[in-house]
Amino acid sequence: MLSRLFKAGEKVLSNLVNKKDFHMASSNTENPPKVQELYELCKSTFTGKAPSPGSTPVQKLCSLLGIFVFSLSLCFISALGFAISSGDVIWVFGHHADSVSPGDVGLEEEAQDDDRGYGVSGVSRVNRVGRWAQPITFLDIHECDTFTMCVFCFPTSSVIPLHDHPEMTVFSKILYGSLHVKAYDWVEPPCIITHDKSQARLAKLVTDKVITPQSELPVLYPKTGGNLHCFTALTPCAVLDILTPPYNENAGRSCSYYMDYPFSTFALEEGVKSVEGKEDEYAWLVQIDTPDELHMRPGSYTGPTIQV
């Protein structure tokens, strides 16, 4: 059934991509650079508040990034011959071959024979950074009051520790390489315990996998999609991020870092006896200071100049 559904979805997607509303095709013979299209779309749609899941801005931006996200009505699914009895919509994810590439933001894919690191298996939970890992390079493409466009270039074994994105929506596109992602969402209503004068809050695991440019990477929303995540580079890799609204300490959107502990580490408070599902799907998160092992340096963006 799923294979038939995805084939049907791919056919619909193929038609959608050719439409102006989904691809923002230029009336000129030569299309503008993709990074300019991304900027124009963000500028025209983002308001300074996190967009809701499934909204038109979300769908359009995912399409331009090459990660399709759209909903199909039940009547349409039924017309395809599938029996679906629950839920209003079904989400279909796919990838467009003409998506944003390293060259679109001025990057060249680095050599894949870099052996400075040792991947996830040799990295402890307490110190995920390899002792010889080089700094992560941050490329600022554009920043304004409503959104930020940037690229993170990771050498092998480098890490961005577990951190949050308060009241923000984040679109991520891995441009090259392999990256391990671990992400959580807070359990609601909040479940908080006190341990050694620190507070630990319960979170549920959303993602724990290795991604590549061909992988699905969910949109990160304020309360769903894995709002708290950490990255570990298994090879040299680069990630394009679009954040809306951007971090702003004065607006209450400062970046906080956390350490995750297995669910069994702490006893539950009186009145909270169990959790839904498996215990290994949950963790206690304790806020920490910015980790000393976070090595990041600014770089120069060399891609097409954005016409503001």
Secondary structure, DSSP 4 states (H G I P E B T S, - for coil): -HHHHHHHHHHHHHHHHTSHHHH---SSSSPPPHHHHHHHHHHHH--SSPPPTT-HHHHHHHHHHTEEEEEEEHHHHHHTT----S-SEEEEEEE-TT---GGGGT--PPPTT--S--TTTT--SS--S-TTPPPEEEEEEEE-SS-EEEEEEEPTT-EEEEE--TT-EEEEEEEES-EEEEEEEE-SS--EEEETTEEEEEEEEEEEEEE-TTS--PPB-SSSS-SEEEEEESSSEEEEEEEESPPBGGGTB---EEEEEEGGGSPPPTT----SS-GGGEEEEEEEPPPTT--EEE----SPPP--
